[in-house]
Amino acid sequence: MHWHTYHWTGAGADRGREAERRPTSPDFTASALPPMRTGDWLAKPASRISATFDDAEQAVTWMAAQYTGVRSALLSPEHIPLEDRLHTTLELLTRGVDAQWGEWLHGGRFITIGAICCPNRHVSHPCPVRRPSG
């Protein structure tokens, strides 16, 4: 297993355009919006991948760096301490469960930071950058 990481920052209201956040939409692959289901990130073009890791701990470190970069712009104080968030995320990823964080930022903006397991247990999308073995 490996992990592809993704992030999106944009107007929070744009997330209401749910049709283009579903892979059944003709606008899905062209849309910058995050998908409704985490595993559907794998159906987006490979150019949307921020990084790929073979080690879950490295994926968590990447997520922490993205989060730290916007920490001062969070609309609300952190309800989940970063240390707890990191511990839980590492546990989830090593068990094959996607991790995605979403937070409101000042000015009505929203950020999504995710690490998606590949292969994925919830969706059957092929790996966007690696050929299947066999």
C-alpha positions in Angstrom: 0.0 0.0 0.0 1.0 3.6 -0.6 -0.7 7.0 0.1 -1.4 9.8 -2.3 -1.8 13.2 -0.6 -4.2 16.0 -1.8 -5.2 19.4 -0.6 -7.7 22.0 -1.7 -8.2 25.5 -0.4 -11.1 27.6 -1.7 -14.4 29.4 -1.0 -16.2 27.2 1.4 -19.5 27.9 -0.3 -18.2 26.2 -3.5 -18.3 22.9 -1.7 -22.1 23.1 -2.2 -21.6 22.3 -5.9 -22.0 18.7 -5.1 -22.7 17.4 -8.6 -19.2 18.2 -9.7 -17.8 16.5 -6.6 -19.1 13.1 -7.7 -17.2 11.0 -10.2 -20.5 10.4 -12.2 -20.4 14.1 -13.2 -18.8 15.1 -16.5 -17.3 18.0 -14.7 -15.6 15.8 -12.0 -12.2 15.5 -13.4 -11.9 19.1 -14.4 -13.2 20.4 -11.1 -10.7 21.6 -8.5 -13.2 20.8 -5.8 -12.6 17.9 -3.4 -14.7 14.9 -4.0 -17.6 13.9 -1.7 -15.9 10.6 -0.8 -12.2 10.5 0.1 -11.4 7.6 -2.1 -12.7 9.4 -5.2 -9.6 11.6 -5.1 -8.0 8.6 -6.9 -10.4 9.3 -9.9 -9.0 12.8 -10.3 -6.1 13.5 -12.7 -2.7 12.5 -11.3 -1.7 16.1 -11.5 -3.9 16.8 -8.5 -1.7 14.6 -6.3 0.5 16.7 -4.1 2.8 13.9 -3.0 3.0 10.1 -2.8 4.5 8.2 0.1 5.3 4.5 0.7 5.4 5.2 4.4 2.3 6.3 6.4 4.4 8.3 8.8 5.8 10.4 5.9 2.2 11.0 4.7 1.2 12.2 8.2 4.2 14.5 8.3 3.2 16.0 5.0 -0.4 16.6 6.3 1.0 18.2 9.5 3.1 20.6 7.4 0.1 21.6 5.3 -2.0 22.1 8.4 0.7 24.1 10.2 0.9 26.4 7.1 -2.7 27.5 7.7 -2.9 27.2 11.4 -2.9 31.0 11.9 -5.8 31.3 9.5 -8.2 28.9 11.2 -11.6 30.4 11.9 -12.0 28.6 15.2 -9.5 27.5 17.8 -8.4 23.9 17.3 -10.9 21.5 18.8 -8.6 18.6 18.3 -5.0 19.1 19.4 -2.6 18.6 16.5 -0.7 15.9 18.4 -4.0 13.9 18.8 -4.8 14.4 15.2 -1.4 13.1 14.1 -1.6 10.0 16.3 -5.1 9.1 15.1 -4.3 9.8 11.5 -1.2 7.5 11.6 -3.2 4.8 13.2 -5.9 5.1 10.5 -3.5 5.1 7.5 -1.6 2.1 8.7 -4.9 0.2 8.9 -5.8 1.2 5.3 -8.3 3.9 6.2 -8.2 7.3 4.4 -7.6 10.4 6.5 -8.9 13.8 5.5 -9.0 17.0 7.5 -11.3 19.9 6.7 -11.2 23.2 8.4 -12.9 26.6 8.0 -10.5 29.5 7.5 -11.1 33.2 7.8 -12.9 34.9 5.0 -15.3 32.0 4.3 -12.5 29.9 2.9 -12.1 26.1 3.6 -9.1 23.8 3.4 -9.1 20.1 2.8 -5.9 18.0 3.5 -6.0 14.3 2.8 -4.0 11.2 2.5 -5.7 8.5 0.5 -4.8 4.8 0.6 -3.9 3.2 -2.7 -5.2 0.6 -3.4 -8.4 1.8 -1.6 -10.8 -0.5 0.2 -13.9 1.7 -0.4 -13.6 2.5 -4.1 -12.3 0.5 -7.1 -10.5 3.3 -8.9 -7.1 2.3 -10.3 -4.0 3.9 -9.0 -3.6 7.3 -10.8 0.2 7.0 -11.2 1.2 3.3 -10.7 0.5 0.4 -13.0 -1.2 -2.5 -11.3 1.1 -5.4 -10.8 0.6 -8.7 -12.5 
